[in-house]
Amino acid sequence: MIRGLPAAIADADAEALIRDVLADLLEHGVSSRVEEAVNAMLSTMACHGSVRANRRLSIEEMNSLLRDMERTERSAQCNHGRLTWFQLSIDELDRRFLRGR
């Protein structure tokens, strides 16, 4: 009998999740299904809460975002693998914007 689920996966298909966990336990002796479900939910939350294109940020919001990124593991890409930032040298900036001036 399932009496409840962790809040992070409250919307999951509890019966399927339990069956998958039990199948993993029988076959491998361990299961990471609950952790994977929680990580999937957290990835979705991170993506949906992200700063989208053309959204204007205040200086305070920009600074806060940069400080958060400094503390975040693998912050150079989103959970889909897209780059969130990259570094250009002064020479590269000159090539791109000053066009040889």
Stockholm file with secondary structure:
# STOCKHOLM 1.0

chainA/1-101         MIRGLPAAIADADAEALIRDVLADLLEHGVSSRVEEAVNAMLSTMACHGSVRANRRLSIEEMNSLLRDMERTERSAQCNHGRLTWFQLSIDELDRRFLRGR
#=GR chainA/1-101 SS CCCCCCGGGTTSCHHHHHHHHHHHHHHHSCCCHHHHHHHHHHHHHHHHTSCCTTCCCCHHHHHHHHHHHHHSTTTTBCTTSCBSCCCCCHHHHIIIIITTC
#=GC SS_cons         CCCCCCGGGTTSCHHHHHHHHHHHHHHHSCCCHHHHHHHHHHHHHHHHTSCCTTCCCCHHHHHHHHHHHHHSTTTTBCTTSCBSCCCCCHHHHIIIIITTC
//
